[in-house]
Amino acid sequence: MHNHNYRYFMLNNLAIESAVRAAEKKTGLDFGHKEPAPSDQDESYYPQFSAQVREEAERMARNYVLFYSLENSIRDLIVDVLSEKHGEDWWSVTGVVPDVVTKSAEGNQKKESGTGVTVRSDRLIDYTNFGELGEIIKSNWEDFGSILRDKRAVERILANLNTLRASIAHCTALATDEEVRLHLSLRDWFRQQA
């Protein structure tokens, strides 16, 4: 079994866990997935926010976990596939990463290094955004064709997910329908795995 298959298995489990937690909350039953108690530091700050904002934040946190897992599993898939096909230094191989993606990642890395914060990674792929990951896959479809079923379907799924990502990444609540769409899009992504 390929390394990326394990990641998909784990991401699928996260989606199931999220659904179980939602069912617990909706039914009031306890299936053994209790949230950890907040730390003392949290308790000193949280009461300053309205109950509505805190409840919305908790709901959106589950969506963040799902999307974080998805986005990073796609990064790992890209690294695994392109390392296997083009060698460990695949990022530097001419034509593998679109120039616009390389320039964007390098710019993001340079901007971050100038802020004085801890550098997030030494891999340029970690400085790409979600849409750029899709561009890397599209430009290397011949390398991903044995793993992903249909190029147009993958493009559509990633575009839908990128649209949903904006609310998650920028701390605005997803409407209930959009949370459903997120879960359906995750299922669509998994169905594309060959």
C-alpha positions in Angstrom: 0.0 0.0 0.0 1.4 3.4 -1.0 2.2 6.0 1.7 -0.5 8.3 0.4 -3.2 5.6 0.9 -2.5 5.7 4.6 -2.9 9.4 4.6 -6.3 9.1 2.8 -7.4 6.5 5.3 -6.5 8.8 8.2 -8.2 11.8 6.5 -11.3 9.7 5.9 -11.3 8.8 9.6 -11.2 12.4 10.6 -14.3 13.0 8.4 -16.0 10.2 10.2 -15.0 11.4 13.6 -16.3 14.9 12.7 -19.7 13.3 11.7 -19.8 11.3 15.0 -19.2 14.5 17.0 -21.9 16.3 15.1 -24.3 13.4 15.8 -23.4 13.5 19.5 -24.1 17.2 19.6 -27.4 16.9 17.7 -28.7 14.0 19.7 -27.2 14.9 23.1 -25.8 11.4 23.3 -22.2 10.6 24.4 -20.3 8.3 22.1 -17.1 8.8 24.0 -15.8 11.8 22.0 -15.8 14.4 24.7 -13.8 17.6 24.0 -10.9 18.2 26.3 -11.4 20.7 29.1 -10.2 24.2 28.3 -7.0 25.3 29.9 -6.9 27.9 32.7 -5.5 30.4 30.3 -8.4 29.9 27.9 -10.9 30.4 30.7 -9.4 33.8 31.5 -9.9 35.0 27.9 -12.9 33.1 26.5 -15.6 34.7 28.8 -14.7 38.0 27.1 -16.2 36.7 23.8 -19.9 36.3 23.3 -21.4 32.8 23.6 -22.4 33.0 19.9 -18.8 33.6 18.8 -17.4 30.8 21.0 -20.0 28.3 19.7 -19.4 29.3 16.1 -15.6 29.0 16.7 -16.0 25.5 18.1 -18.1 24.5 15.1 -15.6 26.0 12.7 -12.7 24.3 14.5 -13.9 20.9 13.2 -13.9 22.3 9.7 -10.4 23.7 10.1 -9.1 20.3 11.3 -10.6 18.6 8.3 -9.2 21.1 5.8 -5.8 21.3 7.5 -5.6 17.5 7.2 -6.8 17.5 3.6 -4.5 20.3 2.4 -1.4 18.7 4.1 -2.3 15.2 2.8 -2.4 16.7 -0.7 1.0 18.3 -0.1 2.4 14.9 1.0 0.8 13.2 -2.0 2.5 15.7 -4.3 5.8 15.3 -2.6 5.5 11.4 -2.7 4.5 11.2 -6.3 6.9 13.8 -7.7 9.8 12.6 -5.6 9.2 9.1 -7.0 8.9 10.3 -10.6 11.5 13.1 -10.7 13.8 12.5 -7.7 14.1 14.1 -4.3 15.0 17.5 -5.8 11.8 17.5 -7.9 10.9 21.1 -7.0 14.0 22.3 -8.9 13.5 20.2 -12.0 12.5 22.5 -14.9 8.9 22.2 -15.9 7.7 20.2 -12.8 6.4 23.2 -10.8 4.7 26.0 -12.8 6.8 29.2 -12.7 4.0 31.2 -11.2 3.8 28.7 -8.3 7.5 28.8 -7.7 7.6 32.6 -7.7 4.7 32.7 -5.3 6.2 30.2 -2.9 9.6 31.9 -3.0 7.9 35.3 -2.4 5.9 33.9 0.6 9.0 32.3 2.1 11.0 35.5 1.7 8.2 37.6 3.2 7.9 35.3 6.2 11.7 35.2 6.8 11.7 39.0 7.0 9.1 39.0 9.8 11.3 37.4 12.5 8.9 34.5 13.2 9.9 30.9 13.3 10.4 29.6 9.7 7.5 27.2 9.1 9.5 24.9 6.8 12.5 24.4 4.5 10.2 23.0 1.8 8.9 25.5 -0.7 5.7 23.4 -1.2 4.8 24.4 2.4 4.6 28.0 1.1 2.1 27.3 -1.6 -1.6 27.9 -1.2 -4.4 25.4 -1.8 -5.1 26.6 -5.3 -1.4 26.3 -6.2 -1.4 22.6 -5.1 -4.1 22.0 -7.7 -1.9 23.7 -10.3 1.0 21.4 -9.5 -1.2 18.4 -9.9 -2.7 19.6 -13.2 0.7 20.4 -14.7 1.9 16.9 -13.8 -1.2 15.0 -14.6 0.8 12.2 -16.3 2.4 11.5 -12.9 -0.9 11.6 -11.0 -3.1 9.8 -13.6 -2.5 6.4 -12.1 -3.6 7.7 -8.6 -6.4 10.1 -9.5 -9.2 9.0 -11.8 -10.3 12.1 -13.9 -8.5 15.4 -14.4 -11.6 17.5 -14.9 -13.3 16.0 -11.9 -10.2 16.7 -9.8 -10.0 20.3 -11.0 -13.7 20.8 -10.1 -13.4 19.2 -6.7 -10.3 21.3 -5.8 -11.9 24.5 -7.1 -15.0 23.8 -4.8 -12.7 23.0 -1.9 -10.7 26.2 -2.5 -13.9 28.3 -2.4 -14.9 26.7 0.9 -11.3 27.1 2.2 -11.7 30.9 2.2 -14.2 31.0 5.0 -12.3 28.5 7.0 -8.9 30.2 6.6 -10.3 33.7 7.2 -12.4 33.0 10.3 -15.8 33.4 8.9 -18.5 30.8 9.6 -19.6 28.4 6.9 -23.3 28.2 6.4 -24.8 24.8 7.2 -25.2 24.0 3.5 -21.5 24.8 2.9 -20.4 22.5 5.7 -22.4 19.7 4.0 -20.7 20.8 0.7 -17.3 20.5 2.4 -18.0 16.9 3.5 -19.4 16.0 0.1 -16.4 17.5 -1.6 -14.1 15.5 0.7 -16.0 12.4 -0.3 -15.7 13.4 -4.0 -11.9 13.8 -3.5 -11.6 10.3 -1.9 -13.7 8.8 -4.7 -11.1 10.2 -7.2 -8.4 8.0 -5.7 -7.7 5.1 -8.1 
